[in-house]
Amino acid sequence: MELRWMTEELRVSLFAQRLGTAYPVSEKRIYAAMDAVEDATA
């Protein structure tokens, strides 16, 4: 669920920069979270 919200925050950071995000988010952070989920399920 957290990964989904990270992607939404990234969209906000890219397309509605004035709004800002709840926490720092980047593609690199999302990929790291995806790797963590993959490692946890493997």
HTML snippet that shows the backbone in 3Dmol.js (N, CA, C, O; Angstrom):
<script src="https://3Dmol.org/build/3Dmol-min.js"></script>
<div id="view" style="width:600px;height:400px;position:relative"></div>
<script>
const pdb = `
ATOM      1  N   MET A   1       0.826  -1.190   0.000  1.00  0.00           N
ATOM      2  CA  MET A   1       0.000   0.000   0.000  1.00  0.00           C
ATOM      3  C   MET A   1       0.876   1.262   0.000  1.00  0.00           C
ATOM      4  O   MET A   1       0.577   2.246  -0.676  1.00  0.00           O
ATOM      5  N   GLU A   2       1.961   1.203   0.774  1.00  0.00           N
ATOM      6  CA  GLU A   2       2.848   2.361   0.847  1.00  0.00           C
ATOM      7  C   GLU A   2       3.458   2.673  -0.519  1.00  0.00           C
ATOM      8  O   GLU A   2       3.637   3.837  -0.877  1.00  0.00           O
ATOM      9  N   LEU A   3       3.769   1.638  -1.266  1.00  0.00           N
ATOM     10  CA  LEU A   3       4.357   1.820  -2.592  1.00  0.00           C
ATOM     11  C   LEU A   3       3.396   2.562  -3.518  1.00  0.00           C
ATOM     12  O   LEU A   3       3.817   3.402  -4.313  1.00  0.00           O
ATOM     13  N   ARG A   4       2.136   2.256  -3.413  1.00  0.00           N
ATOM     14  CA  ARG A   4       1.138   2.949  -4.228  1.00  0.00           C
ATOM     15  C   ARG A   4       1.127   4.437  -3.911  1.00  0.00           C
ATOM     16  O   ARG A   4       1.079   5.266  -4.820  1.00  0.00           O
ATOM     17  N   TRP A   5       1.172   4.782  -2.621  1.00  0.00           N
ATOM     18  CA  TRP A   5       1.153   6.194  -2.244  1.00  0.00           C
ATOM     19  C   TRP A   5       2.441   6.896  -2.645  1.00  0.00           C
ATOM     20  O   TRP A   5       2.434   8.090  -2.947  1.00  0.00           O
ATOM     21  N   MET A   6       3.535   6.165  -2.647  1.00  0.00           N
ATOM     22  CA  MET A   6       4.791   6.762  -3.101  1.00  0.00           C
ATOM     23  C   MET A   6       4.678   7.183  -4.562  1.00  0.00           C
ATOM     24  O   MET A   6       5.167   8.245  -4.949  1.00  0.00           O
ATOM     25  N   THR A   7       4.035   6.351  -5.365  1.00  0.00           N
ATOM     26  CA  THR A   7       3.883   6.701  -6.782  1.00  0.00           C
ATOM     27  C   THR A   7       2.964   7.910  -6.945  1.00  0.00           C
ATOM     28  O   THR A   7       3.185   8.746  -7.821  1.00  0.00           O
ATOM     29  N   GLU A   8       1.941   8.004  -6.109  1.00  0.00           N
ATOM     30  CA  GLU A   8       1.054   9.168  -6.168  1.00  0.00           C
ATOM     31  C   GLU A   8       1.806  10.429  -5.758  1.00  0.00           C
ATOM     32  O   GLU A   8       1.629  11.481  -6.372  1.00  0.00           O
ATOM     33  N   GLU A   9       2.634  10.335  -4.737  1.00  0.00           N
ATOM     34  CA  GLU A   9       3.443  11.473  -4.301  1.00  0.00           C
ATOM     35  C   GLU A   9       4.412  11.893  -5.397  1.00  0.00           C
ATOM     36  O   GLU A   9       4.653  13.085  -5.591  1.00  0.00           O
ATOM     37  N   LEU A  10       4.968  10.924  -6.113  1.00  0.00           N
ATOM     38  CA  LEU A  10       5.866  11.243  -7.225  1.00  0.00           C
ATOM     39  C   LEU A  10       5.114  11.999  -8.309  1.00  0.00           C
ATOM     40  O   LEU A  10       5.633  12.957  -8.881  1.00  0.00           O
ATOM     41  N   ARG A  11       3.898  11.567  -8.587  1.00  0.00           N
ATOM     42  CA  ARG A  11       3.091  12.278  -9.587  1.00  0.00           C
ATOM     43  C   ARG A  11       2.856  13.720  -9.162  1.00  0.00           C
ATOM     44  O   ARG A  11       2.946  14.637  -9.979  1.00  0.00           O
ATOM     45  N   VAL A  12       2.557  13.917  -7.888  1.00  0.00           N
ATOM     46  CA  VAL A  12       2.359  15.280  -7.385  1.00  0.00           C
ATOM     47  C   VAL A  12       3.644  16.087  -7.533  1.00  0.00           C
ATOM     48  O   VAL A  12       3.615  17.237  -7.972  1.00  0.00           O
ATOM     49  N   SER A  13       4.765  15.483  -7.167  1.00  0.00           N
ATOM     50  CA  SER A  13       6.029  16.216  -7.241  1.00  0.00           C
ATOM     51  C   SER A  13       6.377  16.599  -8.677  1.00  0.00           C
ATOM     52  O   SER A  13       7.046  17.607  -8.903  1.00  0.00           O
ATOM     53  N   LEU A  14       5.932  15.810  -9.641  1.00  0.00           N
ATOM     54  CA  LEU A  14       6.239  16.102 -11.036  1.00  0.00           C
ATOM     55  C   LEU A  14       5.257  17.074 -11.680  1.00  0.00           C
ATOM     56  O   LEU A  14       5.663  17.949 -12.446  1.00  0.00           O
ATOM     57  N   PHE A  15       3.972  16.928 -11.379  1.00  0.00           N
ATOM     58  CA  PHE A  15       2.949  17.683 -12.102  1.00  0.00           C
ATOM     59  C   PHE A  15       2.276  18.791 -11.306  1.00  0.00           C
ATOM     60  O   PHE A  15       1.629  19.655 -11.898  1.00  0.00           O
ATOM     61  N   ALA A  16       2.407  18.794  -9.998  1.00  0.00           N
ATOM     62  CA  ALA A  16       1.803  19.841  -9.179  1.00  0.00           C
ATOM     63  C   ALA A  16       2.823  20.274  -8.128  1.00  0.00           C
ATOM     64  O   ALA A  16       2.595  20.128  -6.928  1.00  0.00           O
ATOM     65  N   GLN A  17       3.925  20.797  -8.585  1.00  0.00           N
ATOM     66  CA  GLN A  17       5.045  21.086  -7.709  1.00  0.00           C
ATOM     67  C   GLN A  17       4.711  22.073  -6.601  1.00  0.00           C
ATOM     68  O   GLN A  17       5.306  22.015  -5.525  1.00  0.00           O
ATOM     69  N   ARG A  18       3.780  22.968  -6.842  1.00  0.00           N
ATOM     70  CA  ARG A  18       3.394  23.937  -5.817  1.00  0.00           C
ATOM     71  C   ARG A  18       2.808  23.273  -4.577  1.00  0.00           C
ATOM     72  O   ARG A  18       2.969  23.771  -3.463  1.00  0.00           O
ATOM     73  N   LEU A  19       2.137  22.159  -4.772  1.00  0.00           N
ATOM     74  CA  LEU A  19       1.504  21.482  -3.643  1.00  0.00           C
ATOM     75  C   LEU A  19       2.515  20.876  -2.691  1.00  0.00           C
ATOM     76  O   LEU A  19       2.303  20.856  -1.478  1.00  0.00           O
ATOM     77  N   GLY A  20       3.601  20.389  -3.231  1.00  0.00           N
ATOM     78  CA  GLY A  20       4.601  19.715  -2.405  1.00  0.00           C
ATOM     79  C   GLY A  20       4.143  18.304  -2.061  1.00  0.00           C
ATOM     80  O   GLY A  20       3.018  17.910  -2.372  1.00  0.00           O
ATOM     81  N   THR A  21       5.023  17.552  -1.419  1.00  0.00           N
ATOM     82  CA  THR A  21       4.708  16.177  -1.058  1.00  0.00           C
ATOM     83  C   THR A  21       4.804  15.996   0.451  1.00  0.00           C
ATOM     84  O   THR A  21       5.427  16.801   1.143  1.00  0.00           O
ATOM     85  N   ALA A  22       4.189  14.946   0.950  1.00  0.00           N
ATOM     86  CA  ALA A  22       4.187  14.678   2.386  1.00  0.00           C
ATOM     87  C   ALA A  22       5.576  14.264   2.877  1.00  0.00           C
ATOM     88  O   ALA A  22       5.924  14.511   4.031  1.00  0.00           O
ATOM     89  N   TYR A  23       6.361  13.641   2.013  1.00  0.00           N
ATOM     90  CA  TYR A  23       7.706  13.208   2.354  1.00  0.00           C
ATOM     91  C   TYR A  23       8.526  13.162   1.075  1.00  0.00           C
ATOM     92  O   TYR A  23       7.961  13.118  -0.017  1.00  0.00           O
ATOM     93  N   PRO A  24       9.855  13.171   1.193  1.00  0.00           N
ATOM     94  CA  PRO A  24      10.688  13.136  -0.010  1.00  0.00           C
ATOM     95  C   PRO A  24      10.436  11.856  -0.813  1.00  0.00           C
ATOM     96  O   PRO A  24      10.372  10.761  -0.256  1.00  0.00           O
ATOM     97  N   VAL A  25      10.298  12.014  -2.100  1.00  0.00           N
ATOM     98  CA  VAL A  25      10.037  10.867  -2.965  1.00  0.00           C
ATOM     99  C   VAL A  25      10.772  11.071  -4.288  1.00  0.00           C
ATOM    100  O   VAL A  25      10.881  12.188  -4.793  1.00  0.00           O
ATOM    101  N   SER A  26      11.268   9.971  -4.830  1.00  0.00           N
ATOM    102  CA  SER A  26      11.951  10.005  -6.124  1.00  0.00           C
ATOM    103  C   SER A  26      11.805   8.636  -6.764  1.00  0.00           C
ATOM    104  O   SER A  26      11.379   7.672  -6.128  1.00  0.00           O
ATOM    105  N   GLU A  27      12.169   8.575  -8.040  1.00  0.00           N
ATOM    106  CA  GLU A  27      12.132   7.286  -8.727  1.00  0.00           C
ATOM    107  C   GLU A  27      13.059   6.292  -8.038  1.00  0.00           C
ATOM    108  O   GLU A  27      12.729   5.113  -7.902  1.00  0.00           O
ATOM    109  N   LYS A  28      14.207   6.770  -7.610  1.00  0.00           N
ATOM    110  CA  LYS A  28      15.182   5.902  -6.953  1.00  0.00           C
ATOM    111  C   LYS A  28      14.597   5.300  -5.669  1.00  0.00           C
ATOM    112  O   LYS A  28      14.784   4.113  -5.401  1.00  0.00           O
ATOM    113  N   ARG A  29      13.897   6.106  -4.886  1.00  0.00           N
ATOM    114  CA  ARG A  29      13.276   5.608  -3.651  1.00  0.00           C
ATOM    115  C   ARG A  29      12.186   4.578  -3.955  1.00  0.00           C
ATOM    116  O   ARG A  29      12.040   3.587  -3.239  1.00  0.00           O
ATOM    117  N   ILE A  30      11.429   4.820  -5.016  1.00  0.00           N
ATOM    118  CA  ILE A  30      10.365   3.883  -5.388  1.00  0.00           C
ATOM    119  C   ILE A  30      10.966   2.554  -5.832  1.00  0.00           C
ATOM    120  O   ILE A  30      10.484   1.491  -5.441  1.00  0.00           O
ATOM    121  N   TYR A  31      12.016   2.609  -6.646  1.00  0.00           N
ATOM    122  CA  TYR A  31      12.655   1.370  -7.076  1.00  0.00           C
ATOM    123  C   TYR A  31      13.235   0.610  -5.888  1.00  0.00           C
ATOM    124  O   TYR A  31      13.165  -0.619  -5.843  1.00  0.00           O
ATOM    125  N   ALA A  32      13.805   1.333  -4.930  1.00  0.00           N
ATOM    126  CA  ALA A  32      14.343   0.680  -3.735  1.00  0.00           C
ATOM    127  C   ALA A  32      13.228   0.013  -2.940  1.00  0.00           C
ATOM    128  O   ALA A  32      13.408  -1.093  -2.428  1.00  0.00           O
ATOM    129  N   ALA A  33      12.080   0.671  -2.832  1.00  0.00           N
ATOM    130  CA  ALA A  33      10.940   0.084  -2.122  1.00  0.00           C
ATOM    131  C   ALA A  33      10.420  -1.142  -2.862  1.00  0.00           C
ATOM    132  O   ALA A  33      10.026  -2.127  -2.237  1.00  0.00           O
ATOM    133  N   MET A  34      10.418  -1.085  -4.191  1.00  0.00           N
ATOM    134  CA  MET A  34       9.982  -2.238  -4.974  1.00  0.00           C
ATOM    135  C   MET A  34      10.926  -3.417  -4.756  1.00  0.00           C
ATOM    136  O   MET A  34      10.487  -4.560  -4.629  1.00  0.00           O
ATOM    137  N   ASP A  35      12.219  -3.131  -4.714  1.00  0.00           N
ATOM    138  CA  ASP A  35      13.199  -4.193  -4.452  1.00  0.00           C
ATOM    139  C   ASP A  35      12.993  -4.798  -3.067  1.00  0.00           C
ATOM    140  O   ASP A  35      13.107  -6.011  -2.891  1.00  0.00           O
ATOM    141  N   ALA A  36      12.691  -3.956  -2.092  1.00  0.00           N
ATOM    142  CA  ALA A  36      12.468  -4.440  -0.728  1.00  0.00           C
ATOM    143  C   ALA A  36      11.251  -5.347  -0.682  1.00  0.00           C
ATOM    144  O   ALA A  36      11.281  -6.371   0.002  1.00  0.00           O
ATOM    145  N   VAL A  37      10.186  -5.004  -1.387  1.00  0.00           N
ATOM    146  CA  VAL A  37       8.992  -5.843  -1.431  1.00  0.00           C
ATOM    147  C   VAL A  37       9.316  -7.162  -2.108  1.00  0.00           C
ATOM    148  O   VAL A  37       8.909  -8.225  -1.641  1.00  0.00           O
ATOM    149  N   GLU A  38      10.043  -7.091  -3.200  1.00  0.00           N
ATOM    150  CA  GLU A  38      10.419  -8.317  -3.919  1.00  0.00           C
ATOM    151  C   GLU A  38      11.272  -9.234  -3.052  1.00  0.00           C
ATOM    152  O   GLU A  38      11.077 -10.450  -3.050  1.00  0.00           O
ATOM    153  N   ASP A  39      12.220  -8.652  -2.311  1.00  0.00           N
ATOM    154  CA  ASP A  39      13.079  -9.442  -1.434  1.00  0.00           C
ATOM    155  C   ASP A  39      12.267 -10.075  -0.291  1.00  0.00           C
ATOM    156  O   ASP A  39      12.553 -11.198   0.124  1.00  0.00           O
ATOM    157  N   ALA A  40      11.278  -9.368   0.205  1.00  0.00           N
ATOM    158  CA  ALA A  40      10.468  -9.857   1.311  1.00  0.00           C
ATOM    159  C   ALA A  40       9.581 -11.024   0.882  1.00  0.00           C
ATOM    160  O   ALA A  40       9.273 -11.901   1.689  1.00  0.00           O
ATOM    161  N   THR A  41       9.174 -11.035  -0.376  1.00  0.00           N
ATOM    162  CA  THR A  41       8.287 -12.076  -0.859  1.00  0.00           C
ATOM    163  C   THR A  41       9.041 -13.273  -1.437  1.00  0.00           C
ATOM    164  O   THR A  41       8.459 -14.330  -1.680  1.00  0.00           O
ATOM    165  N   ALA A  42      10.330 -13.091  -1.650  1.00  0.00           N
ATOM    166  CA  ALA A  42      11.127 -14.183  -2.247  1.00  0.00           C
ATOM    167  C   ALA A  42      11.580 -15.184  -1.213  1.00  0.00           C
ATOM    168  O   ALA A  42      12.256 -16.156  -1.550  1.00  0.00           O
TER     169      ALA A  42
END
`;
const viewer = $3Dmol.createViewer("view");
viewer.addModel(pdb, "pdb");
viewer.setStyle({}, {cartoon: {color: "spectrum"}});
viewer.zoomTo();
viewer.render();
</script>
